[in-house]
Structure formats: C-alpha cells, structure tokens
Amino acid sequence: MKKLVSLAVAALVVCSFAFVGCKGTAKSDSPSKVVEKAMQCAVDKDYEGMVKYFDDGTSTEEERHQAAAFIGMVYEMAGGLKDFEILGEEISEDGMTATVKMKITTGSGEERESEGKLEKTDKGWLLKV
C-alpha cells in the first residue's frame, strides 16, 4: 500500500507538469528522453505505460495497475494533456539527478511551463516521486 501511495503522489507531481512509445525506460535514455516518453504516454492516455517511468521494479503488478487508474483519473479531471515540448535539461554535477524543463498544453488549450525531476538508477533514469 505504501508503494501505491508513492505512485499516486507521483501522479500528482506529474499533473503539475505535463508528460515515443510507452515501453519503459532504456538504460541509455537521457533524462529528456525519459520525460518525453512518459509525457507521450500521458498524451496517449496510456497511464499503465506512464507508471513504468516511476517504477524502480519493486512495485507489484496490482500496485502499478492501481497507480495507473489513479493517474488516469487525475489527468482526466484536469482535462487531459494535448501536447508538450521539452525546453531543456540540467544534470547535476554528480550525474545522479536531473531536471527537465518543459511546456505543456492541456486539453483545454492552457499552456504552462514546469519541471520534471529524475534520478539515475541501475536501470537508467526514473522520474522521482
């Protein structure tokens, strides 16, 4: 249940910024590429795919499914995502964290800028909760 809450909190963080396939992160993907893939999942309403960009592999299938359902509900309440644009990325000096700046367009046409925070793991870059 604790992991579900963590993933649900991640959904709320993601909703504060908007997120090419949704197959999960590759170890070689840059922070910007990870955010791009996650955001495309949100645009495509593939919330199950989006959860993969937060999951470090320790969540159960049921926890991932519940988190995806929650993310979907939150995004739909916000009108969904229409589009996004990556504006830039900044990787920390130690190479273990990164910030990706982006501009998002909601389903209602509202545009805003936001940031995604990532952390480097042995599986590659993952969005932080």
Backbone bond lengths (Angstrom), bond angles and torsions (degrees), N, CA, C in turn:
res aa  C-N    CA-C-N  psi(-1)  N-CA   C-N-CA  omega(-1)  CA-C   N-CA-C  phi
1 M - - - 1.446 - - 1.526 110.30 -
2 K 1.334 116.85 -35.71 1.455 120.53 -179.82 1.524 110.74 -61.87
3 K 1.334 116.75 -39.62 1.461 120.44 178.49 1.523 110.82 -66.90
4 L 1.326 116.90 -36.85 1.456 120.93 177.65 1.522 109.95 -61.86
5 V 1.316 116.78 -43.73 1.455 120.96 178.68 1.524 109.55 -63.00
6 S 1.327 117.39 -41.84 1.460 120.73 178.24 1.523 111.33 -61.74
7 L 1.312 116.47 -43.99 1.463 119.77 178.87 1.524 110.71 -67.44
8 A 1.325 117.86 -35.55 1.460 120.90 177.80 1.524 110.35 -65.84
9 V 1.323 116.96 -40.85 1.461 120.89 176.20 1.526 109.45 -62.28
10 A 1.322 116.70 -38.24 1.460 120.32 176.96 1.518 110.33 -59.19
11 A 1.311 116.93 -39.06 1.466 120.76 179.10 1.523 110.40 -61.37
12 L 1.315 116.31 -40.95 1.456 119.24 179.22 1.520 110.87 -66.77
13 V 1.310 117.33 -39.28 1.463 121.33 176.52 1.521 109.57 -61.94
14 V 1.311 115.72 -45.47 1.457 120.97 179.82 1.518 110.43 -61.85
15 C 1.323 117.37 -36.55 1.462 120.39 -179.72 1.519 111.79 -66.09
16 S 1.311 117.81 -20.84 1.451 119.51 177.75 1.519 110.85 -77.15
17 F 1.317 116.87 -16.22 1.454 121.73 170.54 1.511 107.41 -136.56
18 A 1.243 116.43 150.27 1.437 116.14 -178.15 1.523 111.31 -91.53
19 F 1.524 123.97 142.69 1.472 132.92 179.97 1.531 108.63 -102.13
20 V 10.217 125.55 178.21 1.431 72.36 171.03 1.470 95.12 -101.35
21 G 0.896 141.01 -7.60 1.454 143.85 169.43 1.510 111.01 -106.35
22 C 1.311 115.24 164.40 1.460 120.33 -174.88 1.517 110.39 -114.09
23 K 1.307 116.76 53.55 1.457 121.20 -176.10 1.519 112.25 -99.92
24 G 1.304 117.91 5.05 1.454 120.84 -178.35 1.509 111.01 101.67
25 T 1.303 114.83 170.82 1.450 120.35 -176.88 1.523 111.15 -83.47
26 A 1.306 115.06 142.89 1.465 120.76 173.12 1.520 107.23 -97.38
27 K 1.289 117.42 146.78 1.463 121.43 -177.03 1.518 111.54 -56.78
28 S 1.332 117.30 -31.08 1.462 121.57 -177.62 1.527 113.62 -86.94
29 D 1.329 118.89 -5.47 1.464 120.93 -179.13 1.524 110.87 -66.12
30 S 1.338 115.58 139.99 1.462 121.22 174.53 1.528 108.97 -75.92
31 P 1.335 117.73 164.38 1.470 119.32 176.14 1.533 112.03 -55.85
32 S 1.328 116.87 -42.22 1.469 119.74 179.40 1.519 111.67 -62.09
33 K 1.316 117.09 -38.97 1.466 121.23 179.85 1.529 110.85 -66.20
34 V 1.322 117.23 -39.43 1.463 121.03 178.30 1.528 109.84 -62.83
35 V 1.330 116.90 -46.44 1.461 120.48 179.18 1.525 109.66 -63.77
36 E 1.331 116.93 -42.03 1.462 120.69 178.58 1.530 111.24 -58.05
37 K 1.321 116.71 -46.34 1.472 120.68 179.86 1.525 111.26 -64.36
38 A 1.331 116.69 -43.72 1.466 120.19 -179.83 1.522 110.77 -65.07
39 M 1.318 117.03 -42.39 1.456 120.68 -179.81 1.529 110.85 -65.78
40 Q 1.320 117.25 -37.56 1.458 119.55 178.32 1.529 110.20 -64.14
41 C 1.321 116.36 -36.46 1.469 119.45 174.82 1.521 110.28 -59.46
42 A 1.338 116.79 -42.64 1.467 120.59 179.96 1.526 110.65 -64.56
43 V 1.330 116.95 -43.68 1.462 120.49 178.02 1.525 110.19 -60.24
44 D 1.334 116.33 -41.01 1.470 122.25 -179.23 1.528 113.40 -80.47
45 K 1.322 116.85 -0.75 1.471 123.20 -177.63 1.527 112.10 60.50
46 D 1.333 115.47 32.62 1.467 122.46 176.17 1.530 107.77 -99.03
47 Y 1.314 116.11 75.46 1.458 121.27 -174.89 1.526 112.02 -71.88
48 E 1.330 117.29 -28.13 1.473 120.51 174.14 1.536 108.46 -62.57
49 G 1.325 116.51 -42.87 1.462 121.07 178.04 1.515 111.96 -66.04
50 M 1.307 116.33 -37.04 1.463 120.64 -178.43 1.520 112.01 -64.69
51 V 1.327 116.93 -37.99 1.463 121.56 -178.53 1.529 110.75 -58.13
52 K 1.307 117.97 -29.76 1.463 121.54 -178.50 1.526 112.83 -61.38
53 Y 1.319 117.02 -22.93 1.464 120.62 -179.17 1.523 112.73 -83.64
54 F 1.335 117.02 -5.25 1.460 123.21 174.82 1.522 111.82 -109.50
55 D 1.311 117.30 -23.93 1.460 122.86 -170.65 1.522 111.39 -81.80
56 D 1.315 116.56 125.10 1.466 121.25 178.41 1.525 111.90 -89.81
57 G 1.327 116.25 9.24 1.460 120.54 178.66 1.514 113.89 94.69
58 T 1.325 117.81 1.23 1.467 120.38 -178.12 1.521 112.57 -98.81
59 S 1.330 118.08 -7.94 1.468 121.07 179.75 1.520 110.20 -83.23
60 T 1.319 115.72 148.84 1.460 120.19 175.90 1.527 109.42 -79.96
61 E 1.317 115.72 164.65 1.462 120.45 178.01 1.528 110.44 -59.46
62 E 1.318 117.03 -40.82 1.465 120.98 179.33 1.530 110.94 -63.90
63 E 1.324 117.77 -42.33 1.468 120.75 178.29 1.526 110.83 -62.62
64 R 1.338 116.81 -41.92 1.470 120.57 178.25 1.524 110.75 -64.14
65 H 1.322 116.55 -41.49 1.461 120.68 179.65 1.529 110.83 -64.12
66 Q 1.313 117.36 -44.38 1.460 121.20 179.14 1.528 111.34 -64.98
67 A 1.327 116.53 -41.03 1.466 120.23 178.13 1.526 110.39 -63.02
68 A 1.334 117.20 -41.86 1.464 121.07 178.89 1.529 110.70 -62.71
69 A 1.325 117.39 -40.73 1.465 120.98 178.35 1.526 110.40 -63.13
70 F 1.319 115.81 -41.05 1.464 119.93 179.01 1.527 110.77 -66.89
71 I 1.328 117.14 -45.25 1.468 120.94 178.22 1.526 109.47 -57.81
72 G 1.331 116.60 -45.72 1.460 120.40 179.38 1.512 112.30 -58.58
73 M 1.320 116.40 -43.37 1.457 120.63 179.50 1.530 110.73 -62.66
74 V 1.331 116.52 -45.07 1.461 120.84 -178.93 1.530 110.68 -64.05
75 Y 1.324 117.24 -45.81 1.463 120.19 179.55 1.521 111.59 -63.44
76 E 1.318 117.06 -42.79 1.466 119.59 -178.97 1.526 110.88 -65.51
77 M 1.326 117.35 -36.03 1.463 120.74 176.35 1.525 110.60 -63.78
78 A 1.335 116.65 -30.94 1.466 121.81 179.76 1.532 111.72 -85.90
79 G 1.328 118.39 1.46 1.457 121.30 179.28 1.515 114.21 91.25
80 G 1.310 117.28 4.83 1.458 121.29 179.10 1.517 112.33 76.66
81 L 1.318 115.58 179.56 1.458 121.81 178.51 1.520 108.82 -116.16
82 K 1.307 115.40 135.00 1.451 120.41 -179.89 1.523 111.16 -97.16
83 D 1.329 116.71 -42.14 1.466 120.57 -175.31 1.526 109.69 -161.01
84 F 1.327 115.41 167.16 1.461 121.86 176.55 1.525 108.99 -152.15
85 E 1.323 115.73 160.03 1.462 121.57 176.49 1.526 107.82 -142.47
86 I 1.324 116.80 128.50 1.464 121.57 175.83 1.522 107.69 -78.09
87 L 1.324 117.32 125.75 1.465 122.25 -178.20 1.520 112.64 -98.64
88 G 1.337 117.09 -23.66 1.459 119.64 179.86 1.517 111.22 166.05
89 E 1.331 114.47 167.67 1.466 119.67 178.01 1.515 109.27 -137.95
90 E 1.314 114.47 151.10 1.456 121.59 177.75 1.519 107.74 -134.41
91 I 1.322 117.18 120.76 1.463 122.65 179.07 1.528 107.74 -102.50
92 S 1.318 116.55 135.30 1.462 121.54 -179.14 1.531 110.73 -61.76
93 E 1.321 115.47 162.02 1.466 120.88 -179.53 1.524 112.04 -59.64
94 D 1.336 117.30 -35.77 1.464 119.56 -179.44 1.531 112.51 -81.66
95 G 1.348 117.14 -5.17 1.454 121.53 176.82 1.518 114.71 73.56
96 M 1.330 118.10 13.26 1.466 120.91 -175.80 1.526 114.45 -104.28
97 T 1.322 118.03 -15.06 1.460 121.53 177.02 1.524 108.84 -134.48
98 A 1.321 115.19 159.07 1.461 120.24 179.95 1.525 109.58 -151.18
99 T 1.315 114.61 156.76 1.456 122.50 174.20 1.517 107.60 -126.23
100 V 1.325 116.20 130.15 1.462 121.69 177.81 1.522 107.41 -115.26
101 K 1.339 115.14 123.34 1.464 120.64 178.17 1.522 108.26 -93.39
102 M 1.336 114.67 142.26 1.459 119.26 -178.64 1.516 110.81 -149.48
103 K 1.316 113.92 163.91 1.459 122.13 171.84 1.516 106.27 -116.68
104 I 1.324 116.28 132.82 1.465 120.16 -179.95 1.527 110.04 -118.75
105 T 1.311 114.86 153.42 1.460 121.77 174.11 1.521 106.64 -123.57
106 T 1.321 116.10 122.56 1.458 120.70 -179.60 1.527 110.16 -79.99
107 G 1.307 115.62 170.66 1.452 121.19 178.02 1.516 113.04 -59.34
108 S 1.330 117.20 -25.72 1.470 121.28 178.80 1.522 112.58 -87.46
109 G 1.351 117.03 0.07 1.463 121.04 177.97 1.519 114.78 93.66
110 E 1.321 117.91 -2.96 1.465 121.05 178.87 1.528 109.47 -69.10
111 E 1.340 116.67 135.34 1.464 121.70 176.78 1.519 109.10 -111.67
112 R 1.334 115.01 142.21 1.465 119.96 175.13 1.515 109.25 -155.74
113 E 1.323 115.00 158.59 1.462 120.86 177.21 1.516 109.25 -101.92
114 S 1.333 115.33 149.01 1.450 120.54 179.73 1.523 109.49 -156.31
115 E 1.327 116.06 179.06 1.464 122.24 -179.61 1.514 110.41 -130.67
116 G 1.320 115.38 146.43 1.446 122.35 170.96 1.520 109.06 -112.48
117 K 1.305 117.49 133.92 1.468 122.87 178.66 1.521 108.39 -101.22
118 L 1.322 116.37 134.73 1.460 121.55 -179.26 1.516 110.21 -129.28
119 E 1.335 114.08 161.30 1.455 121.50 178.93 1.532 107.30 -136.49
120 K 1.320 115.37 138.32 1.458 120.71 179.92 1.522 109.16 -84.38
121 T 1.340 115.76 128.04 1.456 121.67 178.16 1.519 108.86 -122.03
122 D 1.316 116.96 178.78 1.460 119.62 177.50 1.535 111.83 -67.60
123 K 1.343 116.40 -12.73 1.472 121.56 177.53 1.524 112.28 -99.20
124 G 1.315 117.54 -0.12 1.464 122.16 -177.38 1.522 110.39 113.68
125 W 1.326 116.57 -165.42 1.450 121.88 -178.69 1.530 110.49 -77.79
126 L 1.338 115.85 135.77 1.473 122.21 175.62 1.519 108.87 -129.99
127 L 1.329 115.33 144.31 1.463 119.87 174.22 1.514 109.39 -67.35
128 K 1.330 115.60 139.86 1.463 120.27 -178.92 1.510 110.66 -88.45
129 V 1.307 114.86 147.33 1.467 122.60 177.23 1.509 107.22 -82.35
